[in-house]
Amino acid sequence: MDSSALCAPVSASCQDVGDIVANMLRQEATTYKRQDYLTLLLPAKLNGETIDGSWRQRIVEWMYGVIDHCNLRRESVAVATYFLDLASCHDLVHSRKDFQLVAMTSLMLSIKLNDSTMVKLDSMVKLGRGLFNENDVINMETRMLKAFRWHVHPPTPVCFMRQLLRLLPPETTPVARYIIVEVTRFISEISACLYKFVKYQASSMAFAAIIIAMERIDEETLPLWQRHQFLYNVASVTGLESTSWEVLHAAEDLRISLDNNVNLQDLMRTIDAQCLRAHQVPSSKASKDHEMQTSGPSSPREVSAGVY
């Protein structure tokens, strides 16, 4: 493809992407900015107790377990982890028990805000194995909302992914889009579990995850020119650069965490099987494309195995 094609204007339907992303970038750099609280803030408040990355990971995996048990949206966990981290930065955690209470309250609040299905408070308390009662959760929610000044819609990596993928060239096939979305979602869930990714902005995590997802697609399905056009579109519309220090380091940390992840391998095998079946169905290209976008079994995005 002629290199001059990279200068082609973005379609009119995507012109608002720049404004949306600019607003989310401002939010993640100010209102929803997270600190390295496990190193810099909590140790002085815990009176000999320890909260580390492994403990936080267990808490987040518990959140995913609750979400799957109740058949709720998994993206609610990403928002809940932001609440957990921000509450820890706002002097609401002084013990391991506080951390657990904030985690339960964060998940409950996220579900109320992001899911159409409601979980009863008494049911959530029971899932906490009796550590807390309903008043504990209600009181902590009030404290958190005051600390957050009612800012409760953090831009997560998946929020950024939705906008950035609108900048894919229109020629990008439904198969390629499907793979990018599923792998990026999986990577986002891995990053929510691991404390080492708190230092990265959600925009950088999303961009790095998309790049890694593209690396797992063959050139026939996603030609090089489409990859280059996408990176050009993202840079020109949003200002995000694939060669920036943060995106490069986020991608490298993600690759290290994903190298031995069995469930990512399972996910890729599932996607490959779905793509094969889609191509074998004797129907028009339009119907095949529609099926690839809207159907298929749930992805095996269990995050607890092979996470490092």
Secondary structure, 3 states (H helix, E strand, C coil): CCHHHHHCCCCHHHCCHHHHHHHHHHHHHCCCCCCCHHHHCHHHCCCCCCCCHHHHHHHHHHHHHHHHHHCCCCHHHHHHHHHHHHHHHCCCCCCHHHHHHHHHHHHHHHHHHHCCCCCCHHHHHHHCCCCCCHHHHHHHHHHHHHHHCCCCCCCCHHHHHHHHHHHCCCCCCHHHHHHHHHHHHHHHHHHHHCHHHCCCCHHHHHHHHHHHHHHCCCCCCCCHHHHHHHHHHHHHHHCCCCCCHHHHHHHHHHHHHHCCCHHHHHHHHHHHHHHHHHHHCCCCHHHHHHHHHHCCCCCCCCCCCCCC
